[in-house]
């Protein structure tokens, strides 16, 4: 799995050495400045919910392209009716 790819809601990721499930992914709505060349990718705000025992339910938002993250690949969005939005 490419660590530079965007996560999907329900996907398990590690941020700051802690496990989180992705709740939502939003692309920047800001227009690119005129000084920025075409083809430069947008930043994405990723909303996360902790799945760690000590921090269960804690929320964190990161700019995906700037955060040091690891994608674990597991996706829990459809696990026993789990909705990624319910994690928030």
N, C-alpha and C positions, 0 to 999 in steps of 0.2 A: 504494500500500500504506500502510495506517495505521501510523505509527511507534509508536502506543500499543497495538497488537495484540500478542498473545503470539507468540513465534517457535515453530517446530516443529523437532524433531530433524532434523538434516541441513541446516538453513537456514543460509545465510551471513549473518553480521552483522558490523558494525564496532563495536568497543568500545575506548575510549581510543585511537582512531585506528589500531587494528590489526585485521586480519581474523581472524575466528574462525568455526568451524562449531559449531552448537548440538548438544550431546550429549544433554542431558536438561532437562526443565522440570518443576519440582515446586511445587505450590501450598502455601502455608503451612498447616500442620495445627493452628496455634494457634487456639483459640476467640476470637471477637471479644469485646473487653471490653464490659461492660454499658453503658459510656458512649459507645460507638461506635454510630452509627445503622445500621439495616438498610440494605443496598444498597451499603455501602462495600466496594470490591473488595479481595480478598486480594492479598498480595504473592506473587511467584513467584521461587524460586531457580532460576536458569538456569546450567547447567554448560556450559562452552565449551572447545573445543580449538583452539589456534592453527593457522592454515594458512600463516603467514608463514615464509619460508625460514629466517630467523634464530631463530625461536621454534617451529618445527614440533613439535607435540605438547605444548607448554606448556598447562597447564590453568588455567582461571580460572572462578570462580563469582561471579555478581553477582545482586543483587536487581533484577529487570528494571524494575520501576516506578521505581526510584531511579537507575538507571544512565543515562548519556548514551549512547544507542546509535542505530545506523542499521541498518535492515533492508535487505539488498540484494536479497532476493527469490529468489535462486537456491536450489534445494534439491538437495542431493547425496545424500540418503538412499538413493536407488535407483540411483545412478550406478555401473555395473559391479559391482553386488552390495555396494556399500559399506554397512556398518551403522554407524549413528551411535554405537552402543555401542563399536564397534571403535576409534573415534577417541580414546577415553580412554586 
